[in-house]
Amino acid sequence: MTMQTEYNFTFAHRFMNHLYSIAFTHKNTPLNVLGKLHIAPDSIEERLAVTKQLAPVGGLMFLSTCNRSEFVVSSNEIIDANFIESFLRKIYPNFTEEEINELVKSYQFNDDYNAVKHLMEVASSLDSMLIGEREIITQFRKAYEVCKDANLTDDVIRIAVQACIETAKEVYTDTRIAHKQVSVVALAFEQLKDSGLTENNRVVMIGAGQTNATMAKFLQKFGCTDVHIFNRSLDNVKQLSKDVNATAHSLQELNTYTNGFDVLIYCTAAEESFVTPEVYSQLLNGETGRKVVVDLSIPNGISDATLAKNNIHYINIEALQVIANVNIQFRLHELESCNAIIQNNIEKFSKTVAARRVEIAMQQVPEKIRHIKNTALNNIFAKDVEKLDENSKEILEKIFDYMEKRYIAEPMKMAKEILLQQI
């Protein structure tokens, strides 16, 4: 468990509530554990609403990606490790004592402005496994909307999320952090397209793990409709095939597959080359033209003998990883610019919070001014008003309305200016 505290002033001092983030990520939590922390969007309200029983909780947001499960909590009290343990027990009631104990040892905890800084880094993909991946901003926004629709968020979280999304947009627009692909799968697909991929190509995929699942989604988005996925477990491949409009096959069916292929994509956990010359010949079904083979396995799934005996345009993970590493270094050079944007937006955010605090504090002012106006017109000076003609009454009403608006706007403006000068 790590806790970060850098700022001397607190979010609650500027606003009404503290803000906290409780993050389980690829940096501190095994991926198989992260999978267990995922909560489906249609279960968010039910699963998170129970934490409202914990007195300090004001608002909640839950963000879940393949490499992250993160809770954002607003509270009018300072929360500690005991609260977080109770919080996790409420959300994951079926976890064993051992599982809960592991969770409380592994989260990253940020409070107040450090939480906002962390969330800005998350939305800008600076805290991602692959720095600069734009998908996170969409996931971030969607996570907020789901929790908002479930009536879990509050004003504190709303303002923080808005600031984070605006920061992320600025990072992606004003830096090159998202330039040059760093995902091996994305790079493989780019090379596949460069090799002449068309929507009508016959694609054979062997393996239905996360890597091939991502590749299958690229193919679907591109428009490929003749995709066949083979996997050792047919149950595992059925859902993926349904999601990407492909055809599911058991691995044994390779022995009788006679449709041929234009593109072969391979990625399994096998410890030795699976696509031998015999397997490849069976897949060719007598065809002799040049084929494109994408091998994303370590060790390689396509045997050297297969490559030597056949006309193959070969895309392999070793070459892709070299490109990815170069591109990662390119993106890392952009971090200084990204961090400067985040720092600037944290300072802007502190002013936004201060201004919002004034708005909240003065929410009752308009009503009080209207009450004073009505008392003056209808009670204290009622007899004098009655002596006026209709035109004079109308002018008087306009004067009062004008003064009412100005009395609201000017003090609000002055109060904001005074507070902002103190930051």
C-alpha positions as CSV (number, residue, x, y, z in Angstrom):
1,M,0.0,0.0,0.0
2,T,1.4,3.4,-0.9
3,M,0.1,6.8,0.2
4,Q,1.1,10.1,-1.4
5,T,0.8,13.5,0.3
6,E,2.6,16.5,-1.2
7,Y,0.4,19.5,-0.8
8,N,0.1,21.5,2.4
9,F,-3.4,22.7,1.6
10,T,-6.3,20.3,1.4
11,F,-9.1,19.8,-1.1
12,A,-11.7,20.0,1.7
13,H,-10.3,23.4,2.9
14,R,-11.0,24.8,-0.6
15,F,-14.2,22.9,-1.1
16,M,-16.6,21.0,1.1
17,N,-15.3,17.4,0.8
18,H,-12.0,15.5,0.6
19,L,-11.3,13.5,-2.5
20,Y,-9.5,10.1,-2.5
21,S,-8.4,7.5,-5.0
22,I,-7.9,3.9,-4.1
23,A,-6.1,2.3,-7.1
24,F,-5.3,-1.3,-7.9
25,T,-3.2,-1.4,-11.1
26,H,-0.7,-3.4,-13.0
27,K,2.0,-1.8,-10.9
28,N,0.8,-3.2,-7.6
29,T,-1.7,-6.0,-8.2
30,P,-1.4,-9.2,-10.2
31,L,-3.5,-9.2,-13.4
32,N,-5.5,-12.3,-12.2
33,V,-6.5,-10.4,-9.1
34,L,-7.4,-7.3,-11.1
35,G,-9.8,-9.5,-13.1
36,K,-11.7,-10.4,-9.9
37,L,-12.1,-6.7,-8.9
38,H,-14.0,-5.9,-12.1
39,I,-17.6,-4.9,-11.6
40,A,-20.0,-5.0,-14.6
41,P,-21.6,-1.6,-15.4
42,D,-25.1,-3.0,-14.8
43,S,-24.0,-4.1,-11.3
44,I,-22.3,-0.8,-10.3
45,E,-25.3,0.7,-8.5
46,E,-26.1,-2.4,-6.5
47,R,-22.5,-3.2,-5.6
48,L,-21.3,0.3,-4.7
49,A,-24.5,1.6,-3.1
50,V,-23.8,-0.6,0.0
51,T,-20.8,1.6,0.8
52,K,-23.1,4.5,1.4
53,Q,-23.7,2.8,4.8
54,L,-20.2,3.8,5.7
55,A,-20.8,7.3,7.1
56,P,-17.9,9.3,5.5
57,V,-18.8,8.4,1.9
58,G,-20.2,11.3,0.0
59,G,-19.7,10.3,-3.7
60,L,-18.3,7.4,-5.6
61,M,-16.9,6.5,-8.9
62,F,-15.4,3.2,-10.2
63,L,-13.0,2.8,-13.1
64,S,-12.2,-0.6,-14.4
65,T,-9.9,-1.5,-17.4
66,C,-7.9,-4.6,-18.2
67,N,-5.0,-3.2,-16.2
68,R,-6.8,-1.1,-13.5
69,S,-9.6,-1.2,-10.9
70,E,-9.9,2.1,-9.2
71,F,-12.3,3.8,-6.7
72,V,-12.7,7.5,-6.4
73,V,-14.3,8.6,-3.1
74,S,-15.4,11.9,-1.8
75,S,-15.9,12.4,1.9
76,N,-16.4,15.1,4.5
77,E,-14.0,13.2,6.8
78,I,-10.4,12.0,6.6
79,I,-10.5,8.3,5.7
80,D,-7.8,5.9,6.8
81,A,-6.7,2.3,6.2
82,N,-9.4,0.9,8.5
83,F,-12.1,2.6,6.5
84,I,-10.6,1.3,3.2
85,E,-10.6,-2.2,4.5
86,S,-14.3,-1.9,5.5
87,F,-15.0,-0.3,2.2
88,L,-13.5,-3.2,0.3
89,R,-15.3,-5.8,2.4
90,K,-18.6,-4.1,1.5
91,I,-18.0,-4.2,-2.2
92,Y,-16.5,-7.7,-2.3
93,P,-18.5,-9.6,0.3
94,N,-17.6,-13.0,-1.3
95,F,-13.8,-12.5,-1.0
96,T,-12.0,-14.7,1.5
97,E,-10.2,-13.3,4.4
98,E,-6.9,-14.0,2.7
99,E,-8.0,-12.2,-0.5
100,I,-9.1,-9.1,1.5
101,N,-5.8,-9.1,3.3
102,E,-3.9,-9.2,0.0
103,L,-6.0,-6.3,-1.3
104,V,-5.3,-4.1,1.7
105,K,-1.6,-4.6,1.2
106,S,-1.5,-3.7,-2.5
107,Y,-3.6,-0.5,-3.3
108,Q,-2.2,2.9,-4.1
109,F,-3.9,5.6,-2.0
110,N,-4.0,9.3,-3.0
111,D,-5.7,12.1,-1.1
112,D,-7.1,15.5,-2.0
113,Y,-5.0,17.3,-4.7
114,N,-2.7,14.3,-5.1
115,A,-5.8,12.3,-6.0
116,V,-6.7,14.9,-8.6
117,K,-3.1,14.8,-10.0
118,H,-3.2,11.0,-10.1
119,L,-6.6,11.0,-11.9
120,M,-5.3,13.6,-14.4
121,E,-2.4,11.2,-15.1
122,V,-4.8,8.3,-15.5
123,A,-7.1,10.1,-17.9
124,S,-4.0,11.3,-19.9
125,S,-2.7,7.7,-20.0
126,L,0.5,8.7,-18.2
127,D,-0.2,6.0,-15.6
128,S,-1.1,3.3,-18.1
129,M,0.8,0.2,-19.0
130,L,1.2,1.6,-22.5
131,I,1.8,5.3,-22.1
132,G,-0.2,7.4,-24.6
133,E,-3.0,5.0,-25.3
134,R,-6.1,7.2,-26.1
135,E,-8.7,4.6,-25.1
136,I,-8.4,5.4,-21.4
137,I,-10.0,8.8,-21.8
138,T,-13.1,7.2,-23.2
139,Q,-13.1,4.6,-20.4
140,F,-12.6,7.3,-17.9
141,R,-15.6,9.3,-19.2
142,K,-17.8,6.3,-19.4
143,A,-17.0,5.2,-15.9
144,Y,-18.1,8.6,-14.6
145,E,-21.3,8.5,-16.6
146,V,-22.2,5.0,-15.4
147,C,-21.7,6.0,-11.8
148,K,-23.5,9.3,-12.3
149,D,-26.5,7.5,-13.8
150,A,-26.5,5.2,-10.7
151,N,-26.7,8.3,-8.5
152,L,-23.3,7.6,-6.9
153,T,-21.3,10.7,-7.8
154,D,-21.5,14.1,-6.3
155,D,-20.4,17.7,-7.1
156,V,-16.8,17.1,-5.9
157,I,-16.3,14.1,-8.3
158,R,-18.1,15.9,-11.1
159,I,-15.7,18.9,-11.0
160,A,-12.6,16.6,-10.6
161,V,-13.6,14.4,-13.6
162,Q,-14.3,17.4,-15.8
163,A,-10.9,18.8,-15.0
164,C,-9.3,15.4,-15.7
165,I,-10.9,15.0,-19.1
166,E,-10.0,18.6,-20.1
167,T,-6.4,17.9,-19.1
168,A,-6.3,14.7,-21.0
169,K,-7.6,16.4,-24.2
170,E,-4.9,19.1,-23.8
171,V,-2.2,16.4,-23.3
172,Y,-3.3,14.5,-26.4
173,T,-3.6,17.8,-28.5
174,D,-0.5,19.7,-27.4
175,T,2.0,16.8,-27.1
176,R,3.0,13.8,-29.1
177,I,2.4,11.4,-26.3
178,A,0.0,9.4,-28.4
179,H,2.1,9.4,-31.6
180,K,3.8,6.2,-32.8
181,Q,2.2,2.9,-31.9
182,V,3.6,1.1,-28.8
183,S,1.2,-1.8,-28.7
184,V,2.7,-4.9,-30.4
185,V,-0.8,-5.9,-31.5
186,A,-1.5,-2.5,-33.0
187,L,1.8,-2.5,-34.8
188,A,1.1,-6.0,-36.1
189,F,-2.2,-4.9,-37.5
190,E,-0.6,-1.8,-39.1
191,Q,1.9,-4.1,-40.9
192,L,-0.9,-6.5,-41.8
193,K,-2.8,-3.6,-43.5
194,D,0.4,-2.5,-45.2
195,S,0.8,-6.1,-46.6
196,G,-2.4,-5.6,-48.6
197,L,-5.2,-6.8,-46.2
198,T,-8.7,-6.5,-47.7
199,E,-12.1,-7.0,-46.2
200,N,-12.6,-10.2,-48.3
201,N,-9.4,-11.9,-47.1
202,R,-9.8,-15.3,-45.5
203,V,-8.4,-15.0,-42.0
204,V,-7.4,-18.0,-39.8
205,M,-6.6,-17.3,-36.2
206,I,-5.1,-19.9,-33.8
207,G,-5.6,-19.0,-30.2
208,A,-8.3,-17.0,-28.4
209,G,-6.3,-15.3,-25.6
210,Q,-6.2,-11.5,-25.0
211,T,-3.7,-10.8,-27.8
212,N,-5.7,-12.5,-30.5
213,A,-8.9,-11.1,-29.0
214,T,-7.5,-7.6,-29.5
215,M,-6.4,-8.5,-33.0
216,A,-9.9,-9.9,-33.8
217,K,-11.4,-6.6,-32.8
218,F,-9.1,-4.7,-35.1
219,L,-10.1,-7.1,-38.0
220,Q,-13.8,-6.6,-37.2
221,K,-13.4,-2.8,-37.2
222,F,-11.5,-3.0,-40.5
223,G,-14.4,-4.9,-42.0
224,C,-13.1,-8.4,-42.3
225,T,-16.0,-10.9,-42.4
226,D,-14.4,-14.2,-43.2
227,V,-12.6,-14.9,-39.9
228,H,-12.2,-18.4,-38.3
229,I,-10.8,-18.7,-34.8
230,F,-9.4,-22.0,-33.6
231,N,-8.7,-22.7,-29.9
232,R,-8.0,-25.6,-27.6
233,S,-11.1,-24.8,-25.5
234,L,-14.2,-24.3,-27.6
235,D,-16.0,-22.7,-24.8
236,N,-13.4,-19.9,-24.6
237,V,-13.6,-19.1,-28.3
238,K,-17.4,-19.1,-28.6
239,Q,-18.0,-15.8,-26.9
240,L,-15.0,-14.1,-28.6
241,S,-16.3,-15.3,-32.0
242,K,-19.8,-14.0,-31.2
243,D,-18.3,-10.6,-30.1
244,V,-16.3,-10.1,-33.3
245,N,-18.6,-11.9,-35.8
246,A,-16.2,-14.7,-36.5
247,T,-16.6,-18.5,-36.7
248,A,-15.5,-20.6,-33.7
249,H,-13.6,-23.9,-34.1
250,S,-11.9,-26.4,-31.7
251,L,-8.2,-26.8,-32.3
252,Q,-8.8,-30.4,-33.5
253,E,-10.8,-29.0,-36.5
254,L,-7.6,-27.7,-38.0
255,N,-7.0,-31.3,-39.2
256,T,-10.1,-31.1,-41.4
257,Y,-10.2,-27.4,-42.3
258,T,-10.3,-27.1,-46.1
259,N,-11.3,-23.4,-46.8
260,G,-7.7,-22.2,-47.2
261,F,-6.6,-18.8,-46.0
262,D,-5.0,-15.5,-47.0
263,V,-3.9,-14.4,-43.5
264,L,-2.8,-16.7,-40.6
265,I,-2.6,-15.1,-37.1
266,Y,-1.1,-17.2,-34.4
267,C,-0.8,-16.6,-30.6
268,T,-1.0,-19.4,-28.0
269,A,0.8,-20.3,-24.8
270,A,2.4,-23.4,-26.4
271,E,6.0,-23.9,-25.4
272,E,7.1,-25.1,-28.9
273,S,6.3,-24.2,-32.5
274,F,2.8,-25.5,-33.3
275,V,2.6,-24.7,-37.0
276,T,4.8,-27.3,-38.6
277,P,5.2,-27.8,-42.3
278,E,2.5,-30.5,-42.0
279,V,0.0,-28.3,-40.2
280,Y,0.7,-25.4,-42.6
281,S,0.3,-27.7,-45.7
282,Q,-3.1,-28.8,-44.3
283,L,-4.2,-25.2,-43.9
284,L,-3.1,-24.3,-47.4
285,N,-5.3,-27.0,-48.9
286,G,-3.2,-27.1,-52.1
287,E,-2.9,-23.3,-52.6
288,T,0.6,-22.1,-53.6
289,G,0.2,-18.3,-53.5
290,R,2.0,-16.0,-51.1
291,K,0.4,-15.8,-47.6
292,V,0.7,-13.4,-44.7
293,V,1.5,-14.9,-41.3
294,V,1.4,-12.9,-38.1
295,D,3.2,-14.7,-35.3
296,L,2.6,-13.1,-31.8
297,S,3.8,-16.0,-29.7
298,I,6.9,-16.3,-27.5
299,P,8.5,-18.7,-28.5
300,N,7.5,-18.4,-32.1
301,G,4.5,-20.6,-33.1
302,I,5.6,-20.9,-36.7
303,S,8.5,-23.3,-37.1
304,D,11.6,-22.4,-39.0
305,A,11.0,-25.3,-41.4
306,T,7.6,-23.9,-42.2
307,L,9.0,-20.5,-43.0
308,A,11.8,-22.0,-45.1
309,K,9.6,-24.2,-47.3
310,N,6.7,-21.7,-48.0
311,N,6.1,-18.4,-49.7
312,I,5.3,-16.3,-46.6
313,H,5.3,-12.6,-45.7
314,Y,6.2,-13.1,-42.0
315,I,5.3,-10.6,-39.3
316,N,6.8,-11.7,-35.9
317,I,6.8,-10.5,-32.4
318,E,10.6,-10.0,-32.1
319,A,10.7,-7.4,-34.9
320,L,7.5,-5.7,-33.7
321,Q,8.9,-5.5,-30.1
322,V,12.0,-3.6,-31.4
323,I,9.7,-1.1,-33.1
324,A,7.6,-0.8,-30.0
325,N,10.6,-0.1,-27.8
326,V,11.8,2.7,-30.1
327,N,8.3,4.2,-30.1
328,I,8.0,3.9,-26.3
329,Q,11.2,5.9,-25.9
330,F,9.7,8.5,-28.3
331,R,6.7,8.8,-26.1
332,L,8.7,9.0,-22.9
333,H,10.5,12.1,-24.3
334,E,7.1,13.8,-24.2
335,L,6.5,13.2,-20.5
336,E,8.1,16.5,-19.4
337,S,5.6,18.4,-21.6
338,C,2.7,16.3,-20.3
339,N,3.7,16.8,-16.7
340,A,3.9,20.6,-17.2
341,I,0.4,20.6,-18.6
342,I,-0.9,18.6,-15.6
343,Q,0.8,20.9,-13.1
344,N,-0.7,23.9,-14.9
345,N,-4.1,22.3,-14.8
346,I,-3.8,21.5,-11.1
347,E,-3.3,25.2,-10.4
348,K,-6.3,26.0,-12.6
349,F,-8.3,23.4,-10.8
350,S,-7.6,24.9,-7.4
351,K,-9.1,28.2,-8.7
352,T,-12.1,26.3,-10.1
353,V,-12.7,24.7,-6.7
354,A,-12.4,28.0,-4.9
355,A,-14.9,29.6,-7.2
356,R,-17.3,26.7,-6.8
357,R,-16.9,27.0,-3.0
358,V,-18.1,30.7,-3.3
359,E,-21.0,29.6,-5.4
360,I,-22.1,27.0,-2.9
361,A,-21.6,29.4,0.0
362,M,-23.7,32.0,-1.7
363,Q,-26.5,29.8,-3.0
364,Q,-29.0,31.3,-0.5
365,V,-28.1,34.9,-1.3
366,P,-30.5,35.3,-4.3
367,E,-33.4,34.0,-2.2
368,K,-32.6,36.3,0.7
369,I,-32.4,39.3,-1.6
370,R,-35.7,38.4,-3.2
371,H,-37.2,38.1,0.3
372,I,-35.9,41.6,1.2
373,K,-37.3,43.1,-2.0
374,N,-40.7,41.5,-1.5
375,T,-40.8,42.6,2.1
376,A,-40.0,46.2,1.1
377,L,-42.6,46.3,-1.7
378,N,-45.4,44.4,0.0
379,N,-45.0,45.3,3.7
380,I,-42.7,48.2,4.7
381,F,-43.5,50.5,1.7
382,A,-46.7,48.9,0.6
383,K,-48.9,52.0,1.3
384,D,-46.4,54.2,-0.6
385,V,-46.4,51.8,-3.6
386,E,-50.2,51.8,-3.7
387,K,-50.2,55.5,-4.3
388,L,-48.1,55.2,-7.5
389,D,-49.7,54.9,-10.9
390,E,-49.2,51.7,-12.9
391,N,-46.4,53.1,-15.0
392,S,-44.5,54.2,-11.9
393,K,-45.0,50.8,-10.3
394,E,-43.7,49.1,-13.4
395,I,-40.6,51.3,-13.4
396,L,-40.0,50.6,-9.7
397,E,-40.3,46.9,-10.3
398,K,-37.7,47.1,-13.1
399,I,-35.4,49.1,-10.8
400,F,-35.7,46.5,-8.0
401,D,-35.2,43.6,-10.5
402,Y,-32.0,45.3,-11.8
403,M,-30.7,45.9,-8.3
404,E,-31.5,42.3,-7.3
405,K,-29.4,40.9,-10.2
406,R,-26.5,43.3,-9.6
407,Y,-26.5,42.6,-5.8
408,I,-26.2,38.9,-6.6
409,A,-23.6,39.2,-9.4
410,E,-21.2,41.8,-7.9
411,P,-20.7,40.2,-4.5
412,M,-20.3,36.8,-6.1
413,K,-17.6,38.3,-8.4
414,M,-15.8,40.1,-5.6
415,A,-15.9,37.0,-3.3
416,K,-14.3,34.9,-6.1
417,E,-11.6,37.5,-6.8
418,I,-10.7,37.7,-3.1
419,L,-10.5,33.9,-2.8
420,L,-8.5,33.5,-6.0
421,Q,-6.0,36.1,-4.8
422,Q,-5.3,33.9,-1.8
423,I,-4.3,30.8,-3.9
